[in-house]
Amino acid sequence: MFAVPDAETLLDTVRGVSGAWLRKKFPRTAVQLGTGQHALGRSSLVLSQAAYDDNGVEYATRMQLREDKAEATWRTTVTAVRSTTGGTVSVDLECFPNSAQTFRASKPRLIRDLVAELEPRDGMSRLSVNALRVTHDRVHSLVDVLRDPERQMPTVVAARPIQSDPLWSERVASTMRQLAGDASTYLLWDLAAVDALREAIGHKHRVGPGCVRTFLPLADPAWAPDAARHRLMGSGRWMDPTDQAWRGVARRVHALALERPLPRQLSAVAFPDRAAEQHRRERRESMDKARLLTAVPAQRTGEHDEELRAEVTLLNGLLEQADKELSGLGRTAELAERTNASMQEQLQVVIAERDNEIEDHLTTLDALQQARAETDRLRLLLLRQGRSEEVAEAAESLPGIPSSFEELWERLEELEHLTVTADRRIAFGLDEHPMSRAWAAKGWTAMVSLDSYAAAAKDGFKGGFYQFCLTPPAGAKPYPVKQIAMAESRPTMEQFGHERLFPATDGERTEMQAHVKLAVRGRIAPRVYFLDEVKATRGGSAGRLVVGYVGPHLTTMMTN
């Protein structure tokens, strides 16, 4: 869905591009785009509609392609609406599986064709198929785009690496093409452009050589903490042949595009079914004619026979046409019911996720309030002892919290008492979720708490991690005990225990049941599984606390 500033030729352009796309898909079929329903082979139909204002001027057009295949029915809908202030175009791709098999739809080539032809805009930025080149003398224009309050879509900025890398170029180019219509895309062409952007928006919002950053709307480069909202993927991940996280950039942007509400231009347009009205009128005229013929008494044998035969033939043809239309209407109604059911399911999922987010936030606020109360007491004690300089120094040296799991991994060296063997690719996958920042922050808090426990255990603390958090010793960094589970249920381990085998320090897979919850509820509800061998004297992990898994909720007996 995107906006077009020049709407004068919008409808004709959309029809032309859509027709060319259909002719490429069905090269052996004559494609008709006139108002009405047209067959494209045995299993495909195209429906073309138009809407007119009170003066009889066309202001909207819609083309819908339905492909009935054995595995699923696919429906592609292109809608274009123009007004005095501009135009809006949307492309929807729906999949209705005919079995339990799931399908991952790829973006239709039609979207790239429309973007290339229409050159739509998002506020000050121009949407394009390939990234727009930015040299150092054009960086100010890019900064204006990032700060533009009218921008509604993400802006993805990539910076070329210092040394040319074919894999980087291939992956970035592929990503930018996939983002056509969903985001504006820019490429910092050289180091001078990289330096100019860093100088213009600050170190926190920078895009270093080889990196790609997704700037969300309402970016505020003047506020350093805002940088955490705009995910940055480092050059190493784009250049690593085994790392597929780069695909998540397009998936995340596409998910954001699907969450955008339809503008009123599109949601309010109504298309009259003129083809159906024409068929109904023809059928009424034929039926009236047939009734008139049968009502006139025959003057002699055989009179009106030819007329009756012709009328019967016509009526049979109309009945066949009506049967086809009823079949098509039945299929359309079925797909509409399935669409409605799917929307209801998605609505319930969104409601549940929002409820879970509220509960998680309340839990986090409770823990934050306790931490602040403890901090205030300790600060007051230090001030009473005349140690104000230590208080000021401690406040200045407080480290920040990672805003992503990728950043969390970069800081693992700070946790000297932990050994993390977890698959980072699984953990990094959490960064694609809208709640990733909160999960990464809680994940870091959990890791710091585990590290604090391991240090205390080596210094003589007798209890386990749960007891450590329940009654923390002086200077400890506990984690909320309500979000700690030291074991799984027996039925869960009997049926899904194999999912809880993670690598220990010696590389061997070891059972880990103890885990920390990063979210209370939800479909993903991330977990951190660990093995407490700090006090052990035997085994490959003796003397260490091993974190073997960071990722989505594993299967349990309660999993739906």
N, C-alpha and C positions, 0 to 999 in steps of 0.2 A: 504494500500500500504506500503510495507516494503522491506528492502534489506536483502539478504541472502549472507553471505560471502563464503560459500561452495556451488558451483553450479554444482558439478559433478553429483550428483544424484537428482538435483532439480526437473527436469521434471517428473521423475518416482515417486518421493515422492508426488508431487502435484497431479498427476493422482491417486495415491493410496489413499490419504486422501480424494480427491473429490469423488472417487468411494465409499468409506466407508460411506461418508456423504449421498450420493444418496441412498445407500442401506438401510440406516436407515429411510430415508424419504419415500421410496417406498419398504417396506419389502416384498410385494407380487408380485413384478415385477422383471423380470430378467434385470439387469442393464448392458448395453453394453457401453463401452467407446472407441471403435474403431473409427477411423476417419470416420466422416459422421454424419447423423442425425438419431436418434433412438427415437421411441415412448415409453413413460412411462405411459401407461394407455391411456385413451381417450382424456385427456386434457393437457397432459404434453409432452414436447419434450426436448431431450438433444442433443446438437450439439457439436461434438468434432472436433478440428482442430489442425493441426501441421504446423510449418514453418521450412524450411530447408535452410541452407546456400549454397554457390556455390559448396561446396564439398559434398553436399548431407547429411550433418550432421544436425540432428534436434537441433534447438536452442530455440524454443518457442512452447508452447502448450496453447490451450484455450478450456475451457469447459463452455458451456452456457446452463443453464436450464431455459426453459420457461414454466410457469404454467398459463394456461388460465382458470381463475375461473369466477364465475358469477359476483362478485363485482369488480374484477380488474385482470389485467394480471401482473404477477410478473416475473422478469427476473434477474437471478443471473449469473454473469459472472466471471470466474476465469481465469486469464492470468498469465503465468509464462514465463519469458525470462531469459536466461543465457548467460553469456559472459566469457571472459578470466579473468575478474576482479571480478566476482561474479554474483549474480542473483537478480531479482526483481519480486515480486509477488503482484498482485492487486486483490481485490475482490470488485465487484460492485453489488449493489442491486437496481433495478429500479422497480417502481410501476406505472402502467398505469391504473388509475381508469376508470371504465365504467359508472360512474355517478358523481354527484357533491360531493359525500361523500369523505371526506379526510381520509387518512390512515397514521398512524405513524409506520414506519417500524422499527423492532428491528434488531439488528446486527445478522447475521447468525451465527449459531454455528460453521459453517465451518471455520470461521476466527480463532476462538480459537483453533480448531483442527490443523490448519496450523501453528499457532504460537507455539503451544506445540511441534509439530514435527520438524519444521525447525529451531527453536531458532534464529530468525532474530536479527539484530543489528541496532542501530541508533547511529553512531559514536562509542563512547566508551561504550555506555549502551546496555544492552541486553534486548530485549522485551520478556515479559513473560505473562502467563495467570494470575498468582497470583503475588502479590507484593513480591519483593525480600527482604529478611530480612537483616537489617543493624544493626550490633552491634557497640559499641564504637570504636573498633579497625579497623572497615571497613569504618568509616565515611570519611576518606581521599579519598577513591575510589569514594564515592558518590559525594564529592565536585569536583573531577576531571570530573565526568559526567556532573554536573551542569555547569561547566566552559567550557566544550568542545565546541570549535567553529564549529566542524563538526556536532554537534547535530541539527537535523532538526525538531524533534517532541517534544512536551511537556514532562516534567518529573514530575510525581505526587508523592509527598512525604507525607506520613502519619506518625504520631507519636502516639503510643499507649497511652491511657489515664492512669493516675495514678491509678485510680480504674477501675477494669475490668467492662466493660459495654457490655452486649450482643447485644443491638441495634446498638451501635457504630461498633462493630465487624462485624455484619451482613451487615450493610450499606456500610462500607468501603470495605469489601470483594466483595460485589456485584458490587461496582463502579470499583474496580480494574479489575474484570473479563470483564466488559463492555469496558474497555480501551485497551483490548488486541489488539495489532496491530496498535493502534493509539498513544500510549504513553508508555514510560518506567515507571515502578511503583516500589516504594520502601517503606519499613515499618521500621521506627526507633523502635527498639525492646524494649528499656528501657530508663530510665532517663539518664543514662550515655551516650547513643547515642544522646539523645536530647541536652544535655549539650555540647557534643563534636562538634555537628554540629553548635550550636550557637557560640561557640568559634572560629570555623573555618571560618564561613561566616558572622558573625556579628549579632547584635541584630535585625536589620531591616529585614533581610532575614530569620530569625529563623523559626522553626516549633515547636511550643509548644506542650505539651502533649495533645492528643485528637484532635489536629488540622490537617488540610490537606491543603497543598499548591501546586498549579500548577505552576511549573517553566517553563516559555516559553524559546525558544531557545535564545542564546546570553545573558544569564544571566551574570550580573557583580556584584558579591557580594561586591566588593571593593568600589562601588559607592552606597551610601545609598538610593538616590532617585530611583534607579533601582528597589527597592523592591516593589514599587507600581504596577509594571507591572505583578507581579506574585501573583495571587489572593490567599488569605488566608481565609479559612473558619474555624471558631472557633469550639471548641468541643461542646459547648452548642447546636449548630444547628444540629450536627450529633446525639445528644442524645435526642433531643426533638421529641417525636412521632408525634406531629402535624406539624412539620416543614419539608417540602419536598424539601427545597432548595438544599439538598445534591445531588439530581438527576441532578441538573444543571452542576455539575462538568463534568460528562460524556458527557452531551449534548454539552457543550462548547468545549471540546477536540475533539469531533466528528466533530463539525462544522469547527474547525481549520484543521482537516484532510481532509475534503472535499475541502478546499480552496487551498490545496497544488497542484501545477501543476504536471502532469504526467512526469516522467523522460523520456528522449528521447528513452531509451530502450523499453518502453511500447508504446509510442506514434508513433514510427516509424515502429513497427512490422506489417507485412502484412501477412494474412493467406489466401493461395489459397484454393478455394472450390473444393477439389479433388473429393469429392463425386458427386457433380453436373457434373464435367467433365466426370466422369465414366458413369453416367446415360446418358449424351448426346451422348457419344461414342456408348453405347449399342443401343440407339434409332436409330442412323445413320446406324449402321450395319444391324439392323432389317429392316429398311426402304429400304436399298439397296437390301437386299435379297428379300423382297416382290416385288420390282420393277422388279428384274431379273426373278422371277417366272411368273409374269404376262406378261412379254415380250416374253416368249418362247411359240410358238403355240402348242396347245394340239394335240398329235398324235392319240389318240383315246379317246372315251368318258370315263370319270372318271379318266383319267390319271392326276396325280399331286393333286387329291382331298385331300388326306390325308395330303400332305405337305401344301396345302393352308389352310386347317382347322387349322393345328398347327400354321401356320404363323398368321392367323387371331386372334387366341387365344393369341398369344404372343403380337401382336400389341394392342389388347384390354387391355392387362395387362399393357403395356407401357403407353397407354393413361391414364389409371387410375392413374398410378404412376406419370405421368406428371401433371395430374389435382391436385393431392395432393401436388406436389412440387410447382405448381403455386399458390395454396392456401396458402402454407406456406410462399412463397416469398412475396405474397401480404400482409400477416400479418406482416412479417418482415419489409417491406417497410412502412407500416402504423405506426409501432412502431418507426421506424427511423424518420419519419416525426414528430411524437409527441415529440420525444427526441430533435430534432432540434428546434422545437417551444419552448419547455421548456427551452433549453439553451439560446435561444434568449431572452426570458422573464427574465431569471436570469441575463443575461448580461445587459439588460436595467435597472433592479433593482440596480445592482452594480454601474452602471454609475450614476444613480440618487442619490444613497447614497453617492458616492464620491463627486458629485457636492454639495450635501447638507452639507457634512463635510467641504468642502472648504469654503462655505458661513458662516457656524457656526464659523469656525476658524477665518475668517476675522472679523466677528462681535466681537469675543472675543479679538482679537488683538487690535481692535479699542478701546474697553473698557479698555484694559490693558494699552494702550498708554495714555489714558486720566488719568487713575489712577496714572501712573508713573509721568506724568507731574504735577499732583496735589501734589504728594509726594515730588517731587523735589522742588517745590515752598515752601512747608511747611518746608522742611529740611533747605532750604536756609534762611528762616525767622528765624528759631530757631538758626542757626549758627550765623546770624547777631546779635542776642540778646545774644550771648555768652553761649548758652545752648547746647554745643557740647556733654556733658555727657548724656543729655536726648536723643539726637539723637542716640548715640551709644547704649544706653540701649533699646530704642524702636526697633532698628534693630535686636538686639539679642533675644528679647522676642517675635518676630513675630511667631504666630502659623502657622502650615502647613495647607494644604487643604486636606480634605479626598480624598482618591483614590478610594473609593467604597461607595455605599449607606449603606452597612453594617457598615463601619467605620463612615459614617455621622451620623447614628442613635446612635452610641456609644457616640457621642459628643453633642447630643441635650441638655444636661444639661447646656452647655455653653450659651444657648440662653434663658435667664431668663424671657423674655417677651413673649415667644411663648408657645402655647399649641399644641402639635402635636398629632392628633387623627388618622392620616392616617394609613392604613393597611401596616405594614412594609413588609409583604410577597410580596405585589405587587411591592413595591419599590425595594426590594432585587432582584426581577426578572430582573430588568434592568441591574444588574451586569453581566448577561450572555452575554450582547451585547458588541461587540468590542469597541463601543464608551462610555462604562460605566464610564471610568475614567473622560472623559471630562464632561459627564452629571452630575456625582457626584460632581465635582468641581463647576460647575455652579449651581447645586442644593444647595450646601453649601453657595455659594455667595448670592443666592436668599433668603435663610433662614436668613443669617446674615443681609441682607438688610431689611427684614420684621421685624426682631427683633429690628434693629436700628430705624425703623419707629415707632414701638410700643412704644419704650422708648421716642422718641421725642413727640409722641402724648400725652403721659401721662404728659409730661413737658409743654404742651400747644400748640404744633403745630396744626394749624387749618385745614389744608387740609387733603386729603386722601393719600393713598400710591402712586398713580400716581403723584400727585402734589409734594409729598416728593421727588420722584426721578427726577422730572422735574426741580425743584428749591430746591435742598437740603440745609437744614440749616447747620450751622457750625458744623463740626465733624460728619456729617451724612455719611452713607454708602449706596449710592443709587444703584439701578439696572438699566440697560439700558431701557429707556422708550419704545423703539421699541419692546421690548420683554415682555411687560405688557399688559394685557387685563382685564379691570375692569368689563366687562359684555359679555355675549354671545348674539348672534343674536336672535331675536324673533322666527324665524322658527326653529332654532336649539333647543331652550328651549321647544317649543311646541311639537316637535317630540322626542327629546332625553333628555329632562329635568330630567327624572328619573335617568339618569346616573350621575347627578350632585348633588345627595343627599348624604351628608357625615356626619359622627358623629360629634356632637358638644361636649363641655365639659361635658354636662349632659348625654351623651350617645344617645340622640335623633338625628335622621338624619335630617339635615338642608340643605337647598339649598345653594350652593356655586357656584357663577359664576366667580368671580374674580380669575385670574390665572396668573402665570408667566411661560414663555416659556423657556425650557432648550435646545431646538433645534428648528430651524426655520422651517425646512421641514423634510420630510421622513415619513416612515410608522409608526415609533414608536414616534418620536418627543415628548419626555416626557414633562409633565406639573405638576405644583405645584398649587393646588387650595386652596384658603384660605377664611376665613370669618373675616372681620374687625369689631369687636365689642369693640374696645378699648375705644371709647368714649360713648358707650351705657351704660345706667343705669338700664335697665331691660333685663330680659332673662337669660337663663342659661349660656350664654357665655359672659355676660356683663363684660367689662373691660379687655378682652383678645383678642389676635389675634390668631385664630385657623387655623392650617394647616390640612385640612381634606383629602387631596389626594396627593400622589406623585407616578406617574406612567405613563404608555404610554398614548398617545393622545386619548382622548375620541371621540366618534362619533359626527360628525357635518354634516351640510348640504353639506359641501364640501368634505366629506369623499368618497373615491372611493371604 
